[in-house]
Structure formats: structure tokens, C-alpha cells
Amino acid sequence: MSNTVTLNIEWCKGCHICVHVCPRAVLEVDEAAFVRGFHPVRVARPEDCTACLQCELLCPDLAIMVADDEAEPARDPALAEVEGR
């Protein structure tokens, strides 16, 4: 399993919803950092990510993006027609 979890700290408001919904504890509160009055989230165990997308889907600030590095890139059906496939 190889997934990339990208966290935009500038957009994160520290609600920690993502930490609570992650079934594999990939994300955790970064107690060592204090940004804009809260402890931000950090990607603690990216190797455990299953790309379930719960963190990405439930983040109210759209501050998380999960990419399944092993999946084939999505193809636009319109491009398939142009390419003759």
C-alpha cells in the first residue's frame, strides 16, 4: 500500500475531525507545534494509510488530500474519444 497524505497547514483550523475519523491512526495532533492558537494535525504514519478518504471527505476546510499512489490515473471519457479508445 502506498498512499500520499497531503496536509495544508495554512487551511487547517485545528478541529481534529480527521484525527478522530481515521481508522488507522495515520493522523495525530502535533502537540509540539502551536500555530494560530491551536495544535495542528500532522501525518504521523503515512505507511498505514489505506486511502479510505474519510479524513479528506470530512475535513471542513478541505485541508487534506489523499492520493492512492498505486491506482491508475483517472481517465476523462472525453479524452478517450479524442484518442480513439
Secondary structure by P-SEA (a helix, b strand, c coil): cbbbbbbccccccccccccccccccccccccccccccbbbbccccccccccccccccccccccbbbbcccccccccaaaaaaacc
